[in-house]
Amino acid sequence: MTRSAVVGRTRNRFRSNRRWRSSTAGRARTSIRRWSTRSSPVSARSTRPNAASRTLRPLMFARWLMTSLLFVDDESNVLDGLRRLFRSERKGWEMAFASSGHEALELLQHRRFDVVVSDMRMPGMDGAELLQHVATICPGTVRIVLSGQSERERIVRALATAHQYLSKPCDPELLRRTVAQAVRLRDRLPSTPLKRAVSTVVRVPSAPESYAALVEQFASETPDLATVAEIVASDIGMTAKVLQVVSTSFFGRPQRVRSAVQAVEILGLETIGEMLGSGSAFAAFDESSVPGIDMSERNRHAIEVAECARRIVSAETEDPQTRADAYLAGMLHDVGQIVLATQFPDEYQKAIRSAAENRIPLWMAEHDAFNAGHADIGSYLMGLWGLPEPIIEAICHFRSPEAVGTGFGLPLQAVHRANGFWQCLIEVGDA
């Protein structure tokens, strides 16, 4: 396939995607207009809707647009407080409340919720167990723990079920932002099955060498914190997981860190060891399942792009957090590749072969196979995990920052330029 054909094919695909997105609301309005032209249920002869149906139609459309939330807590005063706290959100949020895990499951049998927010310490069925059921019944639902002090064993179990962990008392604005981010993520992936598959991801597998090195450290009598931090910071999957844990309240107050090394230092050897032992935080990638994926090479590429992105930003600003965001976004910009290869190994292997046979970029073959690229997948998962917004947006749009408009930040620009520079080096090397 010629370069001009590839460019034309890409342009047509994105035009088609834009038409699909812009037509979604139009199709919804059209379906409602068709519904409104049906005859009244009172009289089959009349084509004019009665007063009840005229009132019902806008309510149905408004409900379709609303975000549905389920709050679960065994303390009635907490539920009453949440009702009062978010009374002003009733125009945008459709809220339900349950006083136990079993009551929540009863509600989930009859309707779908966009977000479930659960306490951790509840009699009978605790929050970790409830969210495990939620993940099975409604895998696409965003799962959040909102809890006070809890045993470490419960929190470790929550790593396998909860996307985020918020501490009581929770700042109302923080909870609003968390829900708003979850709502924005809904439209990032076009396929409901794809959303469900990504929402079930609890860990991003690591390079086998990195995982073995981490296991070896904790198998020794005196694991070294600096060595453990270095191992974690050099691996895409481990970096993603520790950022999730420190960005929310799993093991303390959420913190905006500047590196994976800092995240490991905050968590400490005991917590990292418990995460490793739980099996829900770290795992080795099975490279035999997708032969086209070399995890060690993926890690090297991520570090090169991250270092280059940080240097680019350093020339523009002295702000240490912006520089750190650029580095972390560069480190995680291809995390979606690992997620796709793990969740859909056969389909992703076909995408790799298609890219090689048709001489097109892998991300184009991903769009052909999944109607989404690894940038969409990676940003969706990192958004679910509560990573900072600049990192999420850089992961999502690093291939086409112009699509975001003039307001995109330095981390996005830097990752775009760093990845482009790396691609140019590859093309020169192949020439």
N, C-alpha and C positions, 0 to 999 in steps of 0.2 A: 504494500500500500504506500503510495507516495505521500510526502509530507503535506502537500496541499489537500490531498484527500482526507488525511488525518485531521487537519485543522478544520476542514469543512464539516466533517463528521462530528467533531467536538462542538462546533458552533451550533449545529442543528440539534444536538442532544440537549444543550443547555437552553436553547430557545424552547424546546419541547418541555423541559422541566419547568421553565418559567410559566409557560402556558398552563401546565398542569396545576401549579400552585395558585395562579391567579384565577383559575376556573373553579377551584374547590368551593369557595364561598358562593360563586355563581351557581354551581350545581345544587348547593344546599338551598339557595333562594328559589331556584326553579322547581325543586321537588316540593317546597312548601307551597308555591303558587299552584302547582298541579293538585296538591292535596286540597287547597282552598276552593278549587273549582268543582270538587265533587258535590253531589247532591246532599242535602241535609239528611241526617239520619232519622229525622222526624217524618219527613215526607219525601218519598222517592221521586215524586214528580217535580218538586221544587229544586231549582239549581241555586237558589240564593241561600247562603249559610245562615243559620239562626244565630241569635245573640250569644249562646253558649259557645258555639264553635268559633265565632269571631273573637271571643275572649281567649279561647284556648290556644289558637294558632300562635300569637306572639309569645305566650307563655312557653309553648313547646320549643320555639326557636331560641328564646332566651335561655332556657334550661340546657339546650344543646351547646350553647356557647359557654356556659358556666363551668367552673372548676369544682369537681366534687371531692370533698374531703371527709374522712372518717377519723374522729378522735376517739381514742380508747384509753380509759383510766378507771381504776377501781374506786377512786375517791370522788364522790359526787361534787364536793366543793371545787375540785380542780376542773371538772367538766363545766360547772356553772361559771367559773372564772373565764374559761375559754369562750363560752357563749357570749358573755358580756364583753370580753376583750375584742372579739372579732365581729361584733354586731354590725359595725360599719362596713364590713366586707360582704354583707349578704347579697348585694347586687351582683357580685362577681363570684362568690363562693357559695356552693350548695353544701351545707355542713350537716353531718349526722354524728351522733354521739353514742358510745357504747360503754357500759360499766364493767365489762369483762371480756376476756378473749373469746369465750363461747358466744356471747351476744354479738360480738363483732363478726364472727364466722357466720352466724345466722343472717346478718345483713348482707354479707358478701355472697351468700347463696342466691340472692334475689337481684342484686344490682352491682354495677362496677363503680369503683372509686379511682380517681386519678392519683390521689395521695392518701396513705394511711399513716397517721401519727399515733404512736402507741407508747404508753408507759412501759417501763421494764419490769418493775417489781409488782406483780399482781398475783393474787392467790389462784390456785388451780392451774392456770396457764399463764406463764410469764410472757413478756414482750418478744423475746427471742423466738419462743415456740410459735407465738401467734404470727409473727412476720414470716416464719418458715412456711406456715399454711398459706399466708397471703401470696407468697412467691409461687406456690404451687397452683392455687386457684386463679389468681390474677397476676401472671408474671410481669405484665407491663406496668403495674402499679408502682409508684414511687413509695419506698418504705423508709420511714423516719422514726427513730426512737426519741421521745421527749421524756426525760427521766431525771430524778435526783441521784443521790448516792446509790451505787449498786455494787454487788460483788464483782470482782475482776473476772471470775469464771463466767458470769452472765454476760459481761461486756465482750469477752473473747468469743462467746457463742454468737453474740449479735454481729460480729464481723462477717459471719456467713449469711446473714439474713437482711441486715439493715444497710441502706445506702448511706445514711447520715445519722449522726447521734447528736442531739441537742440537750443541753443541761437545764434543769429547773433551778431557779426561776429563769425562764427564757425571755430575752428581750423581744417584745412583740414585733419590732421591725425586722429582727433577724429571721423570725419565723415567716413573716410576710415575704421577705426576700427569698427565702428558701423555697417557698411554695411558688412564687413568681418565676423563679428559675426553672422549676420543674415544669411549669406550664409552657414556658418558651421552648423547652426541649421537645415537647410533644410534636411539634411541627418540623423538627429537624430531620427525622427519618420518615420517608413516605410509606414504608411498609409496616403494618402492625405486627406480623410475625417477626420481622427484624427487630422491632422495638422490644418485643417480649424476650427474644433470645439475648439481646444485649443487656436487658434489665436483670437477667439471672446471673450475670457474670459477677463473681465475688472476688476473683483474683485474676491477674494477668500473668500467665506463665513466664518464667525466666529462662535465660540461656542455661542449658544443663551445667555448664562449667561454673556459672555464678551460683546456682542453687547448691551444687556440690561443695563449693567453697564456704557458703554460709553454714551448711550442715556440719562441715568439718570444724568450723570455729566453735559451734555450740556443743560439739562432741568432745572437745577438749575440756580440761579442768579449769582453764583460765582463758575464756574467750576475751579477745581484745576489742574494745569499743571502737578504736580508730580503724582497725581492720574491717570490722563489721560495717561501719559507716561507708568505707571505701567500696566494699562489695556491693552494698545496696545502691550507692550513688552511681555505679557504673552499669546498672541494669535497668532497662525500661520498666519491666513489670514490678520490680521491687520499689523503684522510685515512685511509681503511680500509687502503690498501696500505702507507703508511709505518708505520702502527701494526703491521701484520703483520711488517714487516722488523725493526723495533726490538724487538718483543716476543719474538722468537726470535733465533737467533745467526747470521743471514745475513751480517752485516757487523760482527761484534763480539759482545761480551757482551750478553745480553738485558737490556733496561732498561724499567722502568715509568715512562713519560713522563707529563707533565701536559698536553701539548698537541701538536698536529701540528706547530706551529712548533718546539717543542723537538726533535721527532723529526727534522725536516729539518736542524736545526742539528747534531745528532749525526751524521747520515749525511753531510752536507756536499754541496757542489755536484758534486764528481766522481761520487759514488755516485748521486745523483739523476739526473745526466746519463746515466750508464750504464743506469740503470733505464729512462729515457725512450727511449734508443736501442735497447734490447733489444726493445721492442714488447710485452713480457710484463707490464709493470707499469701502464702508463697508456695510455688510448685514449679517443677521443671517442665519445659515445653517438650512435647514429643515430636522431635524433628522428623521421625519416620512417617508421621501422619501426613505431612506436607513437605515433600523433599525439596521444594523450591525455596523454603524459608531457612536461612542460616541465621540463627539467633545471635551468634557472636558477631557476625557482620552487621546485623541490625543494631546491636549495641554500639559498635564502633561508629557507624554512620550517625547515630543519635548524638553521641558525644561530640563528633566533629561539627555537626550542625549547631549544637548547643553552644559550643565554644565560639564559633563564628558569629552566631546571633548576639552573644554577649559583647563581643568586640565591636560589632556594628552599633549596638545601643550605647556602648561606652563612649563612642565618638559623638553622640548626640546629647547625652545627659549624664549627670553625676549622681542621679538618684539610685541608690543601691537596690531598692525594691524593683524598679523597672528593669535594671540589669538582670536581677535574679529571675524575674518573670520571663524575660527573653530566653535565659538559659534553660529554665524548666520547660518552657513551651517547646524549645528546640529538642530537648531530651525526649519529650512525649509526642512529638508531631506525627510519628508513625505508629503510635500505640494501637490504633485501629486495625492495622495489618495483623497484629498478633491476635486480636479479638476475633477477627473474621476467620483467620486460619484455625483458631481453636474451636469456634462454634460451628463453622461450616467447612471442615477440612476438604471434603470431596469437591464442593463447589469452588472453593478457593484454588485448589489444584488446577481445576479447569480454567479458571481465570488467568493463572500464571501461564499455562500453556497457550491460551488464546493471545495473551500479550506477546509471547515469543513468536508464535506463528504469523500473527498479523502485523508484527513490528509496531505495536502501539504501546504507550505507557501503561503500566500496570493499573493505575487509577482509572483509566478509561475502560479497561477490561473489567474492573470491579463494578463500574456503573452498568456495564452490559449485563453482568451476572446478578447484581443485587439492587440495581437502581439507586445506588448510593456508593460513595467511596470511603476509604478508610479514614479520611479526615472527618467525615460526618459521623462515622461510628465512634472514633476516638473521642471527639468532642462531646458526643451524647453521653458516653460512659463517664468521662471526667466531670461532666456537669451533674450527673446523678450522684457522683461521689463528693460533690461539694467543693471542688477545686476553685481557686479564684477566677473571676470572670476574664481578666486579660489572658490567662493561660488557655482557657476554654476557647475563646474567640480566635486566638492565634492558631490553635490546633485545627479549628474548623475551616478557617479561611486562608491558610498560608499559601495555597496555590493561586488564589485569585483575590487578593486584598482589595482590589478596586471594586469588587462587588459589595463591600461593606460601606463604601462611601468615604468621605473625607475625614470622618471621625475615628477611623481605626487608629490604634495606638502603636507605639514604638515596638513592643514585642512582636506584634503581627508583622510589621514591615521587616523587622530583623530576621525572623524565621523564614519569611518569603525569600529574601535576598540570600540568606545563608544556604537554604536548600537549593535555590537556583544556581548558586556558585558551585555547589557540590555536583549538581547534575552536569554543568558545563565541564567540570574536570573529568567526569566519567566519559562524556562524549569525546573529549580531546584524546583521552586514553584509548578509546576504541577506534579512533580514526587511523 
